[in-house]
């Protein structure tokens, strides 16, 4: 899991969320509001539904192939090579396909956002 605080009022961007324990939730809540939950491939969604339930205002972004039925929660956007406007200019992304197991969305930044 990675947590990025987006500039301004962008809130937190949570990549590949882990089990949402009380300690993890307290640490995340201390950083700011969760606005985006990222499932970068069809394997890293195990705890996505728990996070979506705990943070109902957060938007869920998933790779192609990850459906609501598999994830156990609504998916607000399917990611492609264009970053969502909420993180465009801060975090770049590219879809890496061709893997037999899953399609992966890989992220990078030229700037150094605050990460935990």
C-alpha positions in Angstrom: 0.0 0.0 0.0 1.1 3.6 -0.6 -0.6 6.8 0.5 -0.1 10.0 -1.4 -1.5 13.4 -0.3 -2.6 15.2 -3.4 -2.0 19.0 -3.6 -4.6 21.4 -2.3 -7.9 19.9 -1.3 -7.2 16.7 -3.3 -7.1 14.5 -0.2 -5.4 11.1 0.0 -4.8 8.7 -2.9 -4.5 5.1 -1.6 -2.8 2.6 -3.8 -3.4 -1.1 -3.3 -5.0 -0.8 0.1 -4.1 -3.4 2.8 -6.2 -4.8 5.6 -8.0 -1.9 7.3 -7.1 -2.4 10.9 -7.9 0.2 13.6 -4.2 1.2 13.7 -4.0 1.6 9.9 -7.3 3.6 9.9 -6.1 5.9 12.6 -2.8 6.6 10.9 -4.6 7.3 7.5 -7.2 9.5 9.1 -4.5 11.6 10.8 -3.2 12.3 7.3 -6.4 13.7 5.8 -9.5 12.7 3.9 -9.4 9.6 1.7 -10.6 10.6 -1.8 -9.3 7.9 -4.1 -8.9 4.1 -3.7 -6.7 2.5 -6.4 -6.8 -1.2 -7.4 -3.8 -1.3 -9.8 -4.5 -4.8 -11.0 -7.0 -7.6 -10.6 -4.9 -9.2 -7.7 -4.7 -6.1 -5.4 -8.3 -5.7 -4.5 -8.7 -8.0 -1.5 -9.4 -5.2 0.9 -10.9 -2.7 -1.5 -14.5 -3.3 -0.4 -13.6 -2.7 3.3 -12.0 0.6 2.4 -14.9 1.7 0.2 -17.3 1.0 3.1 -15.1 2.8 5.6 -14.6 5.8 3.2 -17.9 6.1 1.3 -16.9 9.5 -0.2 -13.8 8.0 -1.8 -13.9 7.1 -5.5 -12.8 3.6 -6.4 -10.5 3.4 -9.5 -9.7 0.0 -11.0 -7.8 -1.6 -13.8 -9.7 -3.3 -16.7 -10.9 -6.7 -15.8 -11.7 -5.9 -12.2 -15.5 -5.8 -11.9 -17.8 -4.8 -9.1 -18.6 -8.5 -8.6 -15.0 -9.4 -8.2 -14.1 -6.4 -6.1 -17.2 -6.5 -3.9 -17.8 -2.8 -4.3 -18.8 -0.2 -6.9 -16.1 0.9 -9.2 -16.3 4.5 -10.2 -13.7 4.5 -13.0 -11.7 2.1 -15.1 -8.2 3.4 -15.5 -6.4 3.7 -18.8 -3.2 5.6 -19.9 -4.7 9.0 -19.0 -4.6 10.0 -15.4 -7.8 11.0 -13.7 -8.1 14.8 -13.5 -7.8 14.5 -9.7 -4.1 13.5 -10.0 -3.2 14.5 -13.5 0.0 16.5 -13.5 1.0 15.0 -10.2 0.9 11.2 -10.8 1.4 9.7 -14.3 0.1 6.3 -15.2 0.4 3.7 -17.9 -1.4 0.4 -18.5 0.9 -2.6 -18.8 -0.9 -5.4 -20.6 0.3 -8.7 -21.9 0.7 -10.4 -18.5 -1.1 -13.7 -18.5 -2.3 -13.2 -15.0 -3.5 -9.5 -14.9 -3.4 -6.1 -16.5 -1.4 -3.6 -14.4 -1.7 0.1 -14.1 1.7 1.5 -13.1 2.1 4.9 -11.6 5.0 7.4 -11.3 5.6 10.9 -10.4 8.3 13.4 -11.5 7.6 15.4 -8.4 8.0 14.1 -4.8 4.6 14.1 -3.2 4.3 13.3 0.5 4.1 9.5 0.7 3.7 7.2 3.7 
